[in-house]
Structures are given as structure tokens and as C-alpha cells.
Amino acid sequence: IKILLGDAVQRGELTMDQRNKQLAAMTDEVERLVLADNYRQNQAISLMERMSVARLGSKQHFIRTLESQGLLDRQIEFLPSDAEFAERKARGLGLTRPELAVLLSYSKIVLFQQLLESDVPEDAYLSKELRRYFPVPLQEKYAEHMERHRLKREIIATAVTNSMVNRMGATFVLRMGEDTGKTPAQVARAFNIAREVFDARNMWTQIEALDGKVNGNAQIDALLVIWQCLRGTTRWLLNHADEGLDIAAAVARYHKGMQELRKQLYDVVTPSERAIYESEQRRWKEAGFPDALGDELAGLRTPGSGLDIIHVASDHKLKIGEAAEVYFGLGESLNLNWLMQKIEALPVESQWHAQARGGLRDELYAQHRALTAQVLEGGKKGAKGSDLVAAWLNRDDASLKFTLAMFADMRSQVVTDYPIVSVAVRRLGNLVQQRA
């Protein structure tokens, strides 16, 4: 702030007396910003703590990775040894809050440097992060000075790092990079796109406004719903978007379509999914959440990739709702939602299991999108989505009948493991290819 106002003083736009009065007048605002930062870091630790047992392996892998790069000494930081990790896993225990705080700190230190060495601080869209970093009284009046700030790159890198790590946890960037082969800078761009497309900041603000009004665990539950949505969308963008991941262009491309889809979601999902949607609505209402926020959270839990639906609609020059109706109808008819649940339930014992599960998830979404396109291409224009799906399913196709019989047999299995799920996803791929 002193550097910023110093620039105005040097240019004769502000006297030292005016500068000092401005600094004093912002005391409360600066205090609010510091406390908000502390609040978000505590919230991040709570979110990580909730997932600590289920994602203990990812924390261990994160520690090992930093150790191999000479960036962390777990003994100095009092972090568990591999033997202690094994013991905690056997006992169903995760990391403690102090241990999670250490990982949160290290992830920010590492990511900040990675972003600083990339072109992320030069992204024009992220100049908003630069302005948002300063107290409100300075944001408009000194916006031009901020663009000249000698710490501009560092401020943007800090803001992007804090937002992503606080909201997604310490291991998010590493896992996304390993799963997709993308750089931390690309992960950061994809996350920022996902956050803007879903208006996540608005939902976070509404959840935080419920402090003291609803159970704190319910707030963490709500944050987890958004976390899962942004995780899936970030991964989709890393797998499908161009290498540059232009934030402004991607937000312009997807934001409006996502708004339309979320408004129409209740009407275009299948009856069984609508029942799940209504159940989620009741869950948030009973927890004390406002109806509008509960509706938004309920919609985020709906199966499927919204970005795939937007693409299919665009490719076939259809309204979002028309493409969505076919997408969801096909998903239920082929039991793709059941298959996705089985993928999510697969055990993860190592980073390779995590990558295998993530790959199966990506492949299933890709096949779902391709099959939706086939239904639309082969159907009668103007027909209802449910009629298009019914016509596609009832045609005389030996490959389709074989696939449906295979899935019916799989659903009767008591245990669904990696080989079974892999066969199912591959079978869908064969179905796509045979109709291509």
C-alpha cells in the first residue's frame, strides 16, 4: 500500500499529509482483510481435515514429492514417517490440524514460486486479482497505479495461490498436474476458469455469511460440494481446452451456457435424478440454508459434465436444455450414473490407483458425450429428448443389446473392481466406434 501511494506522491497527485491520512483511514479495512485471510486459511484446514482420512495417501505422496525435490524435511516439521502413515491408515486416522497447516504453508510457498516463474501474472483477466488484493478505498482510485506497481507480479501470484490452495487444499495442484500432465500454471488457469464459470465466489460468500446461523459441519459439507464441482471442471478443462487456457475467452464461452443449464436443470434431468435433486434441496433447507443457495448446491451434485453438454449443444446448434435432456436421459438408460458411482467408489491405495480412477472417470465422460452426439445426429430434428433416446435404444443393434446385457450382469455383481469397471468403460468406447 505504501509503494502504491508512494507512486501517487512522486507524481504530485498526493501530498505526504494526504497520504498519511489515507493510510490511517484504512486501518479498519486492512484489519478486515487480514482477518479474512486468517479465516480462509482456517477454513481450508477444516476442509482438508474432513477429507484427511479418505485422502491420506495423497498427503503422503505430496510430502514424498517435496522431499524428493529438497523442499521439505518431514522430521524438522514433525510430519509422520511412512511407517506412521501406515499405522494411521490402519487405524482410520488422518493428519492433525497442525500437520495440515504445515502442508498448507508448504503448498503455498511452492506454488507461489511456480506461478512467479510462469506467465500467469501477465494474464490480463487476473488483473482483477491485483485490484481485489488492495483495500476497497484504493481499488478504483488507484487502479492505474496498481498496473505500475513494482510488486504487481508477486501480488497476482500471491492472490492466485491463496485462492486456489485455500479453496482446493494443499495437494490439488500436484494431483491435477500428475493426472493430466499439465503445469502448475495451466492448473491455475483452469481453476480460475472453473471458479468464474460457476460463480463460486458468490456461493462461498453466502456460505460464510451463515456463520453462527447453521451448523459448522453443514458449511463444510457445502464447501465440499463446490470443491467436487470445481475439481471435476478443472480437470475437464485441462483435458479438453487448448494449451494456452485463455481465461477470459473460456469464461466468455462457458459462463452463459452454464447459467442457462443450471436454471433449467430441474426440468431436464430424469425423474430419478429429479428425486435426488429434491432430496438435496430438502437437506440444505433442513440445515438452515436459504432456498436459493440450497437450489444451487443441489444442482452441483447432479451427475454429468455441464461443459460436455454445452459443447454438444453448440456443435449441433441446439438449445442447452435440448442437449441436456438427451444427455441425462441417455445416462440413466445406459446406467452411466451407476457406473460413475462405482468409479468414484474404487479404492485408492497409491498415486497410480488415483490416476487409474481419474482416467476411467475422464473416459466415461468422453463416451457419454460422444453417445449423446450420436443420438442427436441420428434422431429426428425437433423431437423431444426422451423420444430421441427411446428411438436410439429401441433400434435393432446387436452391439447395443450386447452392451446393455453386459451392464445388467455387472450390476448384479457384489463387488465392482478396477477390471470390471475398465471393461465397462471400454465397452462403451466400442459402442461409440461402431456407430462412428
Secondary structure by P-SEA (a helix, b strand, c coil): caaaaaaaaaaccccaaaaaaaaaaaaaaaaaaaaaaaaaaaaaaaaaaaacccaaaaaaaaaaaaaaaccccccccccccaaaaaaaaaacccccaaaaaaaaaaaaaaaaaaaaaccccccccaaaaaaaaccccccccaaaaaaaccaaaaaaaaaaaaaaaaccccaaaaaaaaaccccaaaaaaaaaaaaaaaaaaaaaaaaaaacccccaaaaaaaaaaaaaaaaaaaaaaaacccccccaaaaaaacaaaaaaaaaaccccccaaaaaaaaaaaaaaaaacccaaaaaaaaaaaccccaaaaaaaaaaacccaaaaaaaaaaaaaaaaaaaaaaaaaacccccaaaaaaaaaaaaaaaaaaaaaaaaaaaaccccccaaaaaaaaaacccaaaaaaaaaaaaaaacccccaaaaaaaaaaaaaaaaaac
